[in-house]
Amino acid sequence: MAEFDLDLQAVEDKLEGGEERDSRIVLDILDGSTPDAEWIELLEDDAVLVLSVDGNVNELAAGFARDVRDMGGELVHFRGFLIVAPPGVSVDTDRLD
């Protein structure tokens, strides 16, 4: 039997998505008191936001929603909450139909 010289660490380093994510879920209130840049910064750090909406969701999210979509993130309004996911995290709404 032939011997193989496998460098598993090198292979793992080259695999897409092989790096570990330091994800977290941030619970907060979307009421206009938090700067839009702070929401974007949390998403850039791979946080998922679950925001209780206190007011008009369209007005309150207007300052960051386009940036979230442009960066590949997702926004879903569900039962008084706005769920905002960073790029690479999908929000599955299939069971809601």
Backbone as JSON Lines, residues from 0, in Angstrom:
{"i":0,"aa":"M","n":[0.84,-1.17,0.0],"ca":[0.0,0.0,0.0],"c":[0.89,1.24,0.0]}
{"i":1,"aa":"A","n":[0.59,2.2,-0.85],"ca":[1.39,3.42,-0.96],"c":[1.12,4.33,0.23]}
{"i":2,"aa":"E","n":[2.15,5.07,0.63],"ca":[2.0,6.02,1.73],"c":[1.59,7.38,1.17]}
{"i":3,"aa":"F","n":[0.76,8.05,1.92],"ca":[0.33,9.39,1.54],"c":[0.86,10.38,2.56]}
{"i":4,"aa":"D","n":[1.35,11.5,2.07],"ca":[1.81,12.56,2.95],"c":[0.78,13.68,2.88]}
{"i":5,"aa":"L","n":[-0.21,13.62,3.79],"ca":[-1.29,14.59,3.79],"c":[-1.04,15.66,4.84]}
{"i":6,"aa":"D","n":[-1.12,16.89,4.43],"ca":[-1.04,18.01,5.35],"c":[-2.46,18.49,5.59]}
{"i":7,"aa":"L","n":[-3.13,17.89,6.55],"ca":[-4.54,18.18,6.79],"c":[-4.77,19.63,7.2]}
{"i":8,"aa":"Q","n":[-3.83,20.23,7.9],"ca":[-3.97,21.63,8.29],"c":[-4.0,22.53,7.07]}
{"i":9,"aa":"A","n":[-3.15,22.25,6.09],"ca":[-3.13,23.06,4.87],"c":[-4.43,22.9,4.1]}
{"i":10,"aa":"V","n":[-4.96,21.68,4.07],"ca":[-6.23,21.44,3.38],"c":[-7.35,22.19,4.08]}
{"i":11,"aa":"E","n":[-7.39,22.1,5.39],"ca":[-8.44,22.78,6.16],"c":[-8.38,24.29,5.96]}
{"i":12,"aa":"D","n":[-7.18,24.85,5.9],"ca":[-7.02,26.28,5.7],"c":[-7.56,26.73,4.35]}
{"i":13,"aa":"K","n":[-7.56,25.86,3.36],"ca":[-8.0,26.21,2.02],"c":[-9.5,26.0,1.8]}
{"i":14,"aa":"L","n":[-10.15,25.26,2.68],"ca":[-11.57,25.01,2.53],"c":[-12.36,26.28,2.78]}
{"i":15,"aa":"E","n":[-13.3,26.56,1.9],"ca":[-14.16,27.72,2.1],"c":[-15.07,27.44,3.28]}
{"i":16,"aa":"G","n":[-15.22,28.45,4.11],"ca":[-16.08,28.29,5.28],"c":[-15.44,27.45,6.36]}
{"i":17,"aa":"G","n":[-14.19,27.11,6.22],"ca":[-13.52,26.3,7.21],"c":[-13.18,27.05,8.48]}
{"i":18,"aa":"E","n":[-13.25,28.36,8.42],"ca":[-12.93,29.13,9.61],"c":[-14.13,29.2,10.54]}
{"i":19,"aa":"E","n":[-13.86,29.2,11.81],"ca":[-14.92,29.23,12.8],"c":[-15.44,30.65,12.95]}
{"i":20,"aa":"R","n":[-16.76,30.81,12.99],"ca":[-17.37,32.12,13.16],"c":[-17.66,32.35,14.63]}
{"i":21,"aa":"D","n":[-17.46,33.55,15.06],"ca":[-17.79,33.93,16.43],"c":[-19.13,34.65,16.4]}
{"i":22,"aa":"S","n":[-20.21,33.9,16.15],"ca":[-21.53,34.48,15.99],"c":[-22.22,34.65,17.34]}
{"i":23,"aa":"R","n":[-23.12,35.62,17.35],"ca":[-23.94,35.83,18.53],"c":[-25.26,36.45,18.09]}
{"i":24,"aa":"I","n":[-26.23,36.39,18.96],"ca":[-27.53,36.99,18.72],"c":[-27.67,38.17,19.68]}
{"i":25,"aa":"V","n":[-27.98,39.32,19.13],"ca":[-28.14,40.54,19.93],"c":[-29.62,40.88,19.99]}
{"i":26,"aa":"L","n":[-30.17,40.96,21.2],"ca":[-31.55,41.37,21.42],"c":[-31.54,42.84,21.81]}
{"i":27,"aa":"D","n":[-32.41,43.63,21.18],"ca":[-32.46,45.06,21.48],"c":[-33.8,45.61,21.02]}
{"i":28,"aa":"I","n":[-33.98,46.9,21.21],"ca":[-35.2,47.59,20.8],"c":[-34.85,48.56,19.69]}
{"i":29,"aa":"L","n":[-35.6,48.5,18.61],"ca":[-35.44,49.42,17.5],"c":[-36.44,50.56,17.71]}
{"i":30,"aa":"D","n":[-35.92,51.67,18.27],"ca":[-36.78,52.81,18.57],"c":[-36.19,54.14,18.09]}
{"i":31,"aa":"G","n":[-35.09,54.06,17.35],"ca":[-34.46,55.26,16.84],"c":[-33.37,55.81,17.73]}
{"i":32,"aa":"S","n":[-33.16,55.2,18.91],"ca":[-32.15,55.73,19.83],"c":[-30.74,55.21,19.56]}
{"i":33,"aa":"T","n":[-30.63,54.13,18.8],"ca":[-29.32,53.55,18.47],"c":[-28.9,54.04,17.09]}
{"i":34,"aa":"P","n":[-27.68,54.56,16.96],"ca":[-27.22,55.02,15.65],"c":[-27.19,53.88,14.63]}
{"i":35,"aa":"D","n":[-27.56,54.18,13.39],"ca":[-27.58,53.18,12.32],"c":[-26.22,52.51,12.17]}
{"i":36,"aa":"A","n":[-25.15,53.27,12.32],"ca":[-23.79,52.73,12.17],"c":[-23.51,51.64,13.2]}
{"i":37,"aa":"E","n":[-24.13,51.72,14.36],"ca":[-23.93,50.7,15.39],"c":[-24.54,49.36,14.96]}
{"i":38,"aa":"W","n":[-25.71,49.41,14.33],"ca":[-26.32,48.17,13.83],"c":[-25.43,47.53,12.76]}
{"i":39,"aa":"I","n":[-24.91,48.35,11.84],"ca":[-24.04,47.85,10.78],"c":[-22.78,47.25,11.38]}
{"i":40,"aa":"E","n":[-22.21,47.9,12.37],"ca":[-20.99,47.39,13.02],"c":[-21.23,46.02,13.65]}
{"i":41,"aa":"L","n":[-22.37,45.84,14.3],"ca":[-22.7,44.54,14.89],"c":[-22.8,43.46,13.81]}
{"i":42,"aa":"L","n":[-23.44,43.8,12.68],"ca":[-23.56,42.83,11.59],"c":[-22.2,42.49,10.99]}
{"i":43,"aa":"E","n":[-21.33,43.48,10.88],"ca":[-19.98,43.22,10.36],"c":[-19.2,42.3,11.29]}
{"i":44,"aa":"D","n":[-19.59,42.26,12.57],"ca":[-18.98,41.35,13.54],"c":[-19.74,40.02,13.62]}
{"i":45,"aa":"D","n":[-20.58,39.74,12.61],"ca":[-21.35,38.49,12.48],"c":[-22.45,38.31,13.51]}
{"i":46,"aa":"A","n":[-22.95,39.39,14.08],"ca":[-24.07,39.28,15.01],"c":[-25.38,39.21,14.24]}
{"i":47,"aa":"V","n":[-26.32,38.43,14.76],"ca":[-27.7,38.43,14.27],"c":[-28.47,39.34,15.21]}
{"i":48,"aa":"L","n":[-29.24,40.27,14.66],"ca":[-30.01,41.21,15.47],"c":[-31.46,40.77,15.54]}
{"i":49,"aa":"V","n":[-32.02,40.74,16.73],"ca":[-33.44,40.52,16.94],"c":[-33.93,41.76,17.67]}
{"i":50,"aa":"L","n":[-34.62,42.62,16.9],"ca":[-34.98,43.93,17.4],"c":[-36.48,44.06,17.57]}
{"i":51,"aa":"S","n":[-36.91,44.36,18.79],"ca":[-38.32,44.64,19.03],"c":[-38.61,46.03,18.48]}
{"i":52,"aa":"V","n":[-39.56,46.11,17.57],"ca":[-39.83,47.37,16.87],"c":[-40.79,48.22,17.69]}
{"i":53,"aa":"D","n":[-40.33,49.42,18.04],"ca":[-41.14,50.38,18.79],"c":[-41.4,51.59,17.9]}
{"i":54,"aa":"G","n":[-42.37,51.45,17.0],"ca":[-42.69,52.51,16.04],"c":[-42.87,51.92,14.66]}
{"i":55,"aa":"N","n":[-42.69,52.74,13.64],"ca":[-42.84,52.33,12.26],"c":[-41.55,51.67,11.78]}
{"i":56,"aa":"V","n":[-41.6,50.38,11.48],"ca":[-40.4,49.64,11.11],"c":[-39.72,50.22,9.88]}
{"i":57,"aa":"N","n":[-40.5,50.68,8.91],"ca":[-39.91,51.23,7.69],"c":[-39.12,52.51,7.97]}
{"i":58,"aa":"E","n":[-39.66,53.36,8.81],"ca":[-38.96,54.6,9.16],"c":[-37.73,54.31,10.03]}
{"i":59,"aa":"L","n":[-37.88,53.41,11.0],"ca":[-36.79,53.14,11.94],"c":[-35.62,52.4,11.29]}
{"i":60,"aa":"A","n":[-35.89,51.56,10.3],"ca":[-34.83,50.79,9.65],"c":[-34.31,51.45,8.37]}
{"i":61,"aa":"A","n":[-34.91,52.55,7.97],"ca":[-34.54,53.19,6.71],"c":[-33.06,53.57,6.64]}
{"i":62,"aa":"G","n":[-32.47,53.92,7.76],"ca":[-31.09,54.37,7.76],"c":[-30.04,53.29,7.62]}
{"i":63,"aa":"F","n":[-30.44,52.01,7.78],"ca":[-29.46,50.93,7.67],"c":[-29.91,49.78,6.79]}
{"i":64,"aa":"A","n":[-31.17,49.7,6.41],"ca":[-31.68,48.56,5.66],"c":[-30.98,48.38,4.31]}
{"i":65,"aa":"R","n":[-30.78,49.47,3.58],"ca":[-30.13,49.36,2.27],"c":[-28.69,48.88,2.43]}
{"i":66,"aa":"D","n":[-27.99,49.38,3.45],"ca":[-26.61,48.94,3.7],"c":[-26.56,47.45,4.02]}
{"i":67,"aa":"V","n":[-27.54,46.98,4.79],"ca":[-27.6,45.55,5.13],"c":[-27.77,44.73,3.86]}
{"i":68,"aa":"R","n":[-28.68,45.12,3.02],"ca":[-28.91,44.37,1.77],"c":[-27.71,44.44,0.84]}
{"i":69,"aa":"D","n":[-27.08,45.63,0.77],"ca":[-25.91,45.79,-0.09],"c":[-24.75,44.92,0.35]}
{"i":70,"aa":"M","n":[-24.65,44.67,1.66],"ca":[-23.55,43.84,2.16],"c":[-23.89,42.35,2.1]}
{"i":71,"aa":"G","n":[-25.12,42.02,1.65],"ca":[-25.51,40.61,1.52],"c":[-26.27,40.07,2.7]}
{"i":72,"aa":"G","n":[-26.7,40.94,3.61],"ca":[-27.47,40.52,4.78],"c":[-28.95,40.44,4.46]}
{"i":73,"aa":"E","n":[-29.72,40.03,5.45],"ca":[-31.16,39.88,5.28],"c":[-31.91,40.59,6.39]}
{"i":74,"aa":"L","n":[-33.08,41.12,6.06],"ca":[-33.99,41.72,7.03],"c":[-35.35,41.07,6.9]}
{"i":75,"aa":"V","n":[-35.93,40.67,8.02],"ca":[-37.25,40.07,8.03],"c":[-38.04,40.66,9.19]}
{"i":76,"aa":"H","n":[-39.23,41.21,8.88],"ca":[-40.12,41.72,9.92],"c":[-41.09,40.61,10.27]}
{"i":77,"aa":"F","n":[-41.11,40.22,11.54],"ca":[-41.94,39.09,11.97],"c":[-42.51,39.37,13.35]}
{"i":78,"aa":"R","n":[-43.84,39.5,13.44],"ca":[-44.56,39.64,14.69],"c":[-43.99,40.72,15.62]}
{"i":79,"aa":"G","n":[-43.76,41.88,15.08],"ca":[-43.29,42.99,15.9],"c":[-41.78,43.02,16.1]}
{"i":80,"aa":"F","n":[-41.08,42.09,15.47],"ca":[-39.62,42.05,15.57],"c":[-39.01,42.21,14.19]}
{"i":81,"aa":"L","n":[-37.84,42.82,14.15],"ca":[-37.05,42.89,12.93],"c":[-35.84,42.01,13.16]}
{"i":82,"aa":"I","n":[-35.73,40.96,12.35],"ca":[-34.58,40.06,12.41],"c":[-33.63,40.51,11.31]}
{"i":83,"aa":"V","n":[-32.39,40.79,11.69],"ca":[-31.39,41.27,10.75],"c":[-30.21,40.31,10.81]}
{"i":84,"aa":"A","n":[-29.94,39.66,9.7],"ca":[-28.88,38.65,9.64],"c":[-27.71,39.15,8.79]}
{"i":85,"aa":"P","n":[-26.5,38.86,9.24],"ca":[-25.32,39.27,8.46],"c":[-25.15,38.39,7.23]}
{"i":86,"aa":"P","n":[-24.26,38.78,6.33],"ca":[-23.99,37.94,5.16],"c":[-23.58,36.53,5.6]}
{"i":87,"aa":"G","n":[-24.08,35.54,4.88],"ca":[-23.75,34.15,5.19],"c":[-24.71,33.48,6.15]}
{"i":88,"aa":"V","n":[-25.64,34.25,6.72],"ca":[-26.66,33.68,7.61],"c":[-28.0,33.95,6.96]}
{"i":89,"aa":"S","n":[-28.7,32.88,6.62],"ca":[-29.98,33.07,5.96],"c":[-31.12,32.92,6.97]}
{"i":90,"aa":"V","n":[-32.18,33.67,6.74],"ca":[-33.37,33.58,7.57],"c":[-34.38,32.76,6.77]}
{"i":91,"aa":"D","n":[-34.7,31.58,7.26],"ca":[-35.6,30.67,6.58],"c":[-37.03,30.98,6.97]}
{"i":92,"aa":"T","n":[-37.8,31.49,6.03],"ca":[-39.2,31.83,6.28],"c":[-40.16,30.85,5.61]}
{"i":93,"aa":"D","n":[-39.65,29.74,5.1],"ca":[-40.47,28.78,4.36],"c":[-41.63,28.24,5.18]}
{"i":94,"aa":"R","n":[-41.46,28.06,6.46],"ca":[-42.51,27.47,7.31],"c":[-43.62,28.45,7.63]}
{"i":95,"aa":"L","n":[-43.45,29.71,7.27],"ca":[-44.46,30.72,7.55],"c":[-45.56,30.75,6.5]}
{"i":96,"aa":"D","n":[-45.32,30.15,5.36],"ca":[-46.31,30.18,4.27],"c":[-47.43,29.22,4.52]}
